[in-house]
Amino acid sequence: MPNCPTLQPDGDWGTPHPHENIEVSDYFQITETDNLTASHKYNIEEFVCGWGAAFVNITATFPMNKVMFRQQLHGITCYKAATQLRREGFLNLYRGILPPLMQKTVSVSLMFGLYDYYNKAINWNYPTLSKPVTQGLAAMMAGSTEAILTPFERVQTVLQDHRHMKKFHNTLHVFQELRPYGLKEYYRGLTPILLRNGPSNVLFFGLRGPFKSMLPEAKSQLGHTVNDFLSGAMVGALISTLFFPINVVKTRMQVRVGGPRYPTLKTFRIIWRERGHSVRHMFLGVHINFTRSLVSWGIINASYELIKTMLPQLS
C-alpha cells in the first residue's frame, strides 16, 4: 500500500511524517535515547550542585572541624584543643584546608551525583524493586564509590596533626613523602571510611525528606532554604554523632606515617584500652562535632537545593 499524505498539525496535507515508516520498536529506541540524554544532563547538574554546596561549607566550617580533630586524636577537651590552635597562630588556622577542599567538594559532588545516577540505573534495570530498596542501594553504592578519595582525607589528617607541622610543609609534600610506602599507604583507614560512608548515605537520603516534611510549610524561596537548612542540619548532626567512634578509629589509623598497619578492630581495641574502656571518652569531641555537623550539613543541604534552583536560570 502506497504511503498516504500525513495530516500536519495545522490541518494541511503535506509530505509523509519523517517517522511514518519507522517500526514501533524503532520508535521506542528513539524515545529511550532521548530519555537517556535528558537523564545525563540532569546528572551533570546534580554533580555541580553537590560541588558548590561543599565548597561553601568547607570554607565556613574548617576552623571548627580542626578543633574537633584535635579532640578526636588526643582525647583532650575543647578548651585545650582551641588553646593549641591559638598558640599556633592565625596563619596556621587554615593549614591543611586544601585536601578537604579538594576531597569534600569532589566527595559531595559524587554523593549527590552518583546517588541520582545509581538510583536511575537501578530503576531502569530493576523496575520491580520498591522505592526504599532502590534508594537505599543507590545511597550505599554512592557512598562506597566516594571511598576512592581516601588519599585526600589521609593527607588532611596528617597535616592537621601538630606533631607533623615541622616535618610536612603542604599537601603536595605529604603526597610525595607517602609515595615510597606504596599505594596502600594512601589508603590507610579505608575500611572505617567504607563503614561510615555507605550507611551514612543511606540514612541521609532516607531521612532528609521526612525531616523536611515535619517542618512548617514554606511559602517563599527563603522559607524553603530555611527548611532545607534545618532538615539537613538535623539529619547530618544525628548521623555524624552515630558514626563518631568510627571517625575516631579512622583518625588514629590515618595519622601514622609508615610503620605497621593495624586492622580497624585492633585499632579500636587500642583506643578503647587507652581511654579506660569508657564510652564517654570514645565520644570526646562529639559536642563540637554535633555543632559542626548542624552547621555543615545545614549549609550543604540548603546550598545544594538553592544552587539546583538557580542552575536553570543561569543556563
Secondary structure, DSSP 8 states (H G I E B T S, - for coil): -----EE-TTS-EES--TTTT--HHHHHHHHHHHHHHHHHHHHHHHHHHHHHHHHHHHHHHHHHHHHHHHHHHH---HHHHHHHHHHH-GGGTTTT-HHHHHHHHHHHHHHHHHHHHHHHHHHHH-TTS-HHHHHHHHHHHHHHHHGGGHHHHHHHHHHH-GGGTTT--SHHHHHHHHGGG-HHHHTTTHHHHHHHHHHHHHHHHHHHHHHHHTS----SHHHHHHHHHHHHHHHHHHHHHHTHHHHHHHHHHHH--SS----HHHHHHHHHHHTTT-HHHHTTTHHHHHHHHHHHHHHHHHHHHHHHHHHHHH-
